[in-house]
């Protein structure tokens, strides 16, 4: 059975959807807390948020001293297939 997620701000919207569900014959299920706290993923890889307190000034010195631009950085990080 296909699923649709509807996000709403007003509680009246849920009342209208419940009334429509009786008329049109679809089900409304609430999301559990476990499902709401799902970890963000890209291609089944869990994304770990970075630490915003890290001092990146040392990185800018290294990149600036070696004259590395974004294109060169992307090329050096390419995987060999």
Buried (B, 14 or more C-beta within 10 A) or exposed (E): EEEEEEEEEEEEEEEEBEEEEEEEEEEEEEEEEEEEEEEEEEEEEEEEEEEEEEEEEEEEEEBEEEEEEEEEEEEEEEEEE
